[in-house]
Amino acid sequence: MKKQIVDLSVFWESVAKHHAEEHEGARRHIENAINQALAGVSAVAWEGMAIRGVRHIRVGNALELALLDADGDVIADSEGALLMYDRLVLKTWPDDGGLLEIKLERL
C-alpha cells in the first residue's frame, strides 16, 4: 500500500483571499496528484463504493470530483464533496488489479 496526503489548505486560503491565479494552480495541483495516484489502478474506492472503469478524475473549481471513463463520460460525481476538509488521503493498492482509495480528513 502506498499513501499520499494532499494538503487542501493552499486552495482554501486562495479562495478566501480571492486570488484566482493561485486558486487555479492549487486546483490543478490537487487534480494532478489524484490522477497520478489513479495511474495503474482498475477501481476507485470513494464514499463506500468501488467504482470501476475510472480513467481520469476531474477536480472542479469548488473541489468537486467527477470520475470519468475512457470516453470522458462521467461515471460518478460529487457536489462540493471536499468542502471544509483539510486533507485528501490517497491510498493505492497495486495488488489484484489495483485500487485507489480516496478519503477526506479534517484537522
Helices and strands as residue ranges (DSSP letters): E 2-7, H 9-17, H 20-38, E 43-46, E 49-52, E 56-59, E 65-68, E 74-77, E 87-93, G 95-97, E 99-105
